[in-house]
Amino acid sequence: MQLQMSGRNALVTGASKGIGLAISKAFLGAGANVAIVARSQEGLDDAKKELAKAGSGKIVTITGDVGKAEDCARVFAAAEKALGHLDVLVNNAGTSKTGQFETITDEVWQADLDLKLFAAIRLCRLAFPGMKDRGHGRVINVLNTSAKAPAAGRAPTAVSRAAGMALTKVLAGEGAPHNVLVNAVLVGRIESDQWVQRHAQENKGRSLAAYYEDMGKDIPMKRVGTAEEFANMVLFLASDAGSYITGTAINIDGGACPVV
């Protein structure tokens, strides 16, 4: 089965590296036009050079911090101006912020919710009216498996992501009569820029390949996943092949999460 997005316009947040970049590549390879969003223009410029090899679709770079309401509005307007109406929204921006509950301040909680939950709320609120009017839309929220199986020490991320899963279900119900499909994809241990940064900070003298190999030992499939493998599922959901799937939260984790 060949997945196609010919002529579709997509907005992907957190798209200059890792999973967001892989998703953007997959979309372009399937024929879509893509607006990529990140905070660093330098990172976006590097990403655009790499994405230009993936397909012939239009690539638009937009700087912005989607944790801020004003940037969400500006980013969305810029994407529509550059591409026209948006068919696909991928809410991917986020970090893996964790700590012991007693140490997490109100400021940290609010920043996490702004970036991971309110960014999705605000961008969906902007995207939904047009998608409903046109009778077509795809929203994919990138969460992680702690949304289903939160563990000690995983706040605030586990809480923000669980809220994102609830948001996905609510929006799926409201969008379904209009062919606006909303799904979540849950990250397990996937090769990404966050792990690259963590490796650089914590594993002096050990290769990234060895680091990933150790990470994979307690996963049923005995390896971490690639960003491309993650992007394949996002592409499926964004394409017409996923036309009867909505309101789901799909684990992409090699079988690691104890909750289906």
C-alpha positions in Angstrom: 0.0 0.0 0.0 1.4 3.4 -1.0 0.3 6.2 1.3 -0.4 9.5 -0.5 -1.0 13.1 0.6 -0.8 14.7 -2.8 -1.9 18.4 -2.5 -2.5 18.2 1.2 -1.1 21.0 3.4 0.3 20.1 6.8 1.5 22.1 9.9 4.0 20.2 12.1 5.3 21.8 15.4 8.6 20.9 17.0 9.8 19.9 13.5 13.4 21.0 13.1 14.8 17.7 14.6 14.1 14.2 15.6 10.5 12.9 15.4 9.0 16.1 14.0 11.6 16.3 11.2 10.9 12.6 10.4 7.2 13.2 10.2 7.8 16.2 7.9 10.0 14.1 5.6 7.3 11.4 5.4 4.6 13.9 4.5 6.8 15.5 1.8 7.7 12.0 0.4 3.9 11.3 0.1 3.3 14.5 -1.8 2.3 17.0 0.8 3.3 20.6 1.4 4.6 21.2 4.9 5.0 24.2 7.3 7.5 23.3 10.0 7.6 25.2 13.3 10.4 25.5 15.9 11.9 28.1 18.1 15.3 28.3 16.3 15.5 29.8 12.8 19.0 28.2 12.4 17.5 24.8 13.2 14.7 25.4 10.8 17.1 26.4 8.0 19.1 23.2 8.5 15.9 21.1 8.5 14.7 22.8 5.3 17.9 21.7 3.5 17.4 18.1 4.6 13.7 18.2 3.8 14.3 19.4 0.3 15.7 16.0 -0.5 12.5 14.2 0.6 10.0 15.5 -1.9 9.0 18.3 -4.3 6.3 19.8 -2.1 6.5 23.3 -0.7 8.4 23.7 2.6 7.7 26.7 4.8 9.7 27.5 8.0 8.1 29.4 10.8 9.8 30.4 14.1 7.7 30.4 17.2 7.2 29.2 20.7 3.9 27.4 20.7 3.9 27.5 24.5 2.8 31.1 24.0 -0.8 31.9 22.9 0.3 34.8 20.7 2.8 32.6 18.9 0.2 29.9 18.3 -2.0 32.5 16.5 0.9 33.9 14.5 2.3 30.5 13.5 -1.1 29.3 12.3 -1.8 32.5 10.4 1.6 32.3 8.7 1.1 28.7 7.7 -2.3 29.4 6.1 -0.9 32.5 4.3 2.0 30.5 2.9 0.1 27.2 2.0 -3.6 28.0 1.9 -6.0 26.0 4.1 -4.5 23.4 6.4 -5.5 19.8 6.0 -3.3 18.2 8.7 -2.1 19.5 12.1 0.6 17.6 14.0 1.0 18.8 17.6 4.5 17.5 18.3 6.3 20.2 20.3 7.3 19.1 23.8 10.0 18.0 26.1 10.3 15.2 28.7 10.2 17.3 31.9 10.2 15.1 35.0 10.9 15.4 38.7 9.8 14.5 42.2 6.3 15.9 42.9 7.3 18.0 45.9 10.0 19.8 44.0 7.8 20.8 41.0 6.9 24.5 41.2 3.7 26.2 39.9 5.9 27.8 37.2 7.2 24.4 36.0 3.7 23.0 35.9 2.4 25.9 34.0 5.2 25.9 31.4 4.7 22.2 30.8 0.9 22.5 30.4 1.4 25.6 28.1 3.8 23.7 25.8 2.2 20.3 25.7 -1.5 20.8 26.4 -2.5 24.5 25.7 -0.5 24.6 22.4 -2.6 21.7 21.1 -5.8 23.3 22.5 -5.0 26.6 20.8 -3.9 25.3 17.5 -6.8 22.9 17.3 -9.2 25.7 18.1 -7.7 27.6 15.1 -7.7 24.6 12.8 -11.1 23.0 13.6 -13.5 25.6 12.0 -11.9 25.4 8.5 -11.5 21.6 8.6 -15.2 21.2 9.6 -16.3 23.6 6.9 -14.4 21.7 4.2 -15.4 18.3 5.5 -11.9 17.0 5.9 -9.1 17.3 8.5 -6.6 15.3 10.3 -5.2 16.1 13.8 -2.4 14.0 15.3 -1.3 14.7 18.8 2.2 13.3 19.7 2.1 12.2 23.4 4.0 9.5 25.2 3.2 6.2 26.8 3.3 7.7 30.3 -0.1 9.2 29.4 -1.5 5.7 29.8 1.0 4.3 32.4 2.3 7.1 34.6 5.0 6.2 37.0 6.5 7.8 40.1 8.7 10.7 39.2 7.1 11.2 35.8 5.3 14.5 36.6 4.7 16.9 35.1 5.0 15.2 31.7 2.8 12.2 32.5 0.0 14.5 33.7 0.2 16.9 30.7 0.3 14.0 28.3 -2.7 12.3 30.0 -4.6 15.5 29.5 -3.6 15.5 25.9 -5.1 12.0 25.5 -8.4 13.2 26.9 -8.3 16.2 24.6 -7.8 13.8 21.7 -10.9 11.9 22.6 -13.1 14.9 23.1 -12.0 16.4 19.8 -12.5 13.1 18.0 -16.1 13.0 19.0 -16.7 16.6 17.9 -14.8 16.2 14.6 -16.1 12.8 13.5 -19.5 14.0 12.0 -17.4 16.4 9.8 -14.7 13.9 8.7 -12.2 15.6 11.0 -10.2 12.8 12.5 -8.2 13.2 15.7 -5.8 10.6 17.0 -2.8 10.4 19.3 0.5 8.6 18.8 2.3 7.7 22.0 6.1 7.7 22.0 8.0 5.0 23.7 11.8 4.8 23.4 12.3 6.3 20.0 15.6 7.7 18.7 15.2 11.5 19.0 17.0 14.7 19.7 16.0 14.5 23.4 18.0 11.3 23.8 20.9 12.7 21.8 21.0 15.6 24.2 20.7 13.4 27.3 23.5 11.1 26.0 25.8 14.1 25.5 25.1 15.2 29.1 25.3 11.9 30.9 27.4 9.4 28.9 30.8 10.8 28.3 33.0 8.3 26.4 30.1 6.0 25.4 28.8 6.0 21.8 25.3 6.9 21.1 24.8 3.5 19.4 25.9 1.8 22.7 23.6 4.1 24.6 20.6 3.1 22.4 21.5 -0.5 22.7 21.4 -0.4 26.5 18.1 1.4 26.3 16.6 -1.3 24.2 17.5 -4.2 26.5 14.3 -4.1 28.6 12.0 -3.5 25.6 10.2 -6.6 24.3 11.5 -6.0 20.8 15.0 -5.6 22.3 15.7 -2.3 20.6 14.6 1.3 20.5 12.5 2.5 17.6 13.6 4.9 14.9 12.0 8.3 14.2 11.2 7.0 10.7 9.2 4.1 12.2 7.2 6.5 14.3 6.6 8.8 11.3 5.2 5.9 9.3 2.3 5.6 11.7 1.7 9.4 11.6 1.7 9.3 7.8 -0.8 6.5 7.8 -3.2 8.4 10.1 -2.8 11.6 8.1 -3.4 9.9 4.7 -6.7 8.7 3.3 -5.6 5.1 4.3 -6.5 6.1 7.8 -10.0 7.3 6.9 -11.9 5.3 9.5 -9.7 5.8 12.5 -10.4 8.4 15.1 -10.3 8.8 18.8 -7.4 6.3 19.2 -4.1 6.6 21.2 -1.6 4.2 19.6 1.5 3.1 21.4 4.6 3.1 19.3 7.0 1.5 21.7 8.0 -2.0 20.7 5.5 -3.5 23.1 7.0 -1.8 26.2 3.9 -0.1 27.6 1.8 -2.3 30.0 -1.4 -0.6 28.9 -2.8 -1.2 25.4 
